[in-house]
Amino acid sequence: MTIRNSAKAIIVKDGKLLAIKMQENGDTYYILPGGGQEHGENLHQALERECKEEIGAEVEIGELLFVREYIGKNHEFAMYHAQAQQTEFMFLCHIHQDTFDNGSNPDKGQAGTEWLLINDLLDYKLFPQALRTHLISYFESGKATTYLGDIN
C-alpha cells in the first residue's frame, strides 16, 4: 500500500467557492478541483494539470492553506476505501474567468462546476465535509489551522 499525494485548489471569488459538482449513484456532492500527484511532478505542477483537466482553467497558485490526511479505514466509506491513504495539500488559487466547463479530462461522475456561497457551505455536501467549517472560519477571520489531520 502506498500513500498518495494530492493537490487541491481553493478558488474563491465574490464570497463564493468554486467546486466540482459530482453525480454518482443518484447522489450529488461537491469536491475541490485538483487531484493526484504523478511521478516527476511537484505539487504545483500537479495542481495546474488537474485544474486544466477538470475545469479547463489555468490557475495562479498562492499560499498553502490546509493539509488534510485521509486514512480510508477510519471513515464512513471504509468498506470502499479501506486501503486508501492520501495526503492532500490545499492551495489558495486565483483564476481570471467566471464560467467553466468540464476540462479535457474530467473525473468520472463529474457533472460540471458550481459556485457555492462560502457562508452557506454547511448546506452543501462538500467533501471533505469537515473542511467546510475551516473554510468558513478562514474567510471570516483570515486565520486557519494548516494541519487538519485525518478528516473527512
C-alpha positions in Angstrom: 0.0 0.0 0.0 1.3 3.5 -0.9 0.4 6.9 0.4 -0.8 9.2 -2.4 -0.2 12.9 -2.5 -2.9 15.2 -3.9 -3.1 18.9 -4.6 -6.4 20.8 -4.4 -7.4 24.3 -5.4 -9.4 26.6 -3.2 -10.7 29.2 -5.7 -12.8 32.0 -4.2 -14.5 34.9 -5.9 -17.1 37.3 -4.6 -17.7 35.2 -1.5 -18.1 32.0 -3.4 -16.1 28.8 -3.6 -15.6 27.1 -7.0 -16.5 23.4 -6.6 -16.8 20.4 -8.9 -20.3 19.0 -9.0 -20.3 15.2 -8.9 -23.2 12.9 -9.6 -22.9 9.2 -8.9 -25.4 6.6 -8.0 -28.2 9.1 -7.8 -26.3 11.3 -5.3 -25.0 14.8 -5.8 -22.0 16.1 -3.9 -19.1 18.5 -4.4 -15.3 18.4 -4.3 -12.5 20.8 -4.8 -10.7 20.9 -8.1 -7.4 19.0 -8.1 -6.1 15.5 -7.8 -3.2 13.1 -7.5 0.4 14.0 -8.0 2.1 12.0 -10.7 5.7 10.7 -10.6 8.1 13.5 -11.6 5.6 16.4 -10.8 5.8 18.8 -7.9 2.6 19.8 -6.2 2.1 23.0 -8.2 2.6 21.1 -11.5 0.1 18.5 -10.4 -2.5 21.2 -9.4 -2.0 23.1 -12.7 -2.5 19.9 -14.7 -5.5 18.8 -12.7 -7.3 22.2 -13.0 -6.8 22.2 -16.8 -8.2 18.6 -16.9 -11.2 19.2 -14.6 -12.3 22.8 -15.0 -10.4 23.8 -18.2 -8.7 26.7 -16.4 -5.3 27.9 -15.7 -4.8 28.8 -12.0 -2.4 31.1 -10.2 -1.3 29.1 -7.1 -1.0 31.1 -3.9 -0.3 30.1 -0.3 -0.8 26.6 1.2 -3.9 26.9 3.4 -4.6 23.3 4.6 -3.1 19.9 4.8 -5.5 17.0 5.2 -4.9 13.3 5.6 -7.4 10.7 4.6 -7.0 7.2 6.0 -9.9 5.4 4.4 -10.4 2.7 7.1 -11.2 5.4 9.6 -14.2 7.0 7.8 -17.7 6.3 6.6 -16.5 4.9 3.2 -14.3 2.3 4.9 -15.9 -0.5 3.0 -14.8 1.1 -0.3 -11.6 2.9 0.8 -10.1 0.6 3.5 -6.8 0.5 1.7 -6.7 4.2 0.7 -4.4 6.7 2.3 -3.9 10.2 0.9 -2.3 13.4 2.0 -4.0 16.5 0.4 -2.3 19.9 0.1 -4.9 22.6 -0.4 -3.7 25.9 -2.0 -5.5 29.2 -2.3 -5.7 29.8 -6.1 -6.8 32.6 -8.4 -8.3 32.4 -11.8 -9.2 35.1 -14.4 -12.5 33.6 -15.8 -16.1 33.3 -14.4 -17.5 30.4 -16.3 -16.2 26.8 -16.6 -16.9 23.6 -18.4 -15.6 20.2 -17.8 -11.9 20.3 -18.8 -10.1 18.0 -21.1 -10.1 15.0 -18.8 -13.0 15.3 -16.2 -13.4 12.9 -13.3 -15.8 10.0 -13.6 -19.2 11.3 -12.4 -18.2 15.0 -12.9 -21.3 16.9 -13.9 -19.8 20.4 -14.1 -18.8 23.2 -11.7 -20.7 25.4 -9.3 -20.0 28.5 -7.3 -21.0 27.8 -3.6 -21.6 30.6 -1.2 -19.0 30.3 1.5 -21.4 31.4 4.2 -23.7 28.5 3.1 -21.1 25.7 2.8 -22.7 23.8 5.7 -25.8 23.4 3.5 -23.8 21.5 0.8 -22.4 18.0 0.7 -18.8 19.2 0.1 -16.1 16.7 0.7 -14.2 16.6 2.9 -17.2 17.7 5.0 -15.1 18.7 8.0 -13.3 21.2 5.7 -16.5 23.3 5.4 -16.1 24.9 8.9 -12.4 25.5 8.4 -13.1 27.3 5.1 -15.9 29.5 6.6 -13.6 30.3 9.6 -10.7 31.2 7.3 -12.7 33.5 5.1 -14.3 35.2 8.1 -11.1 35.7 10.1 -8.2 35.3 7.7 -6.7 32.7 10.1 -6.5 29.0 9.7 -5.0 25.9 11.3 -3.0 24.5 8.5 -2.8 20.8 9.5 -6.3 19.4 9.7 -5.3 15.8 10.5 -7.3 12.7 9.3 -10.6 14.2 8.4 -13.5 13.5 6.0 
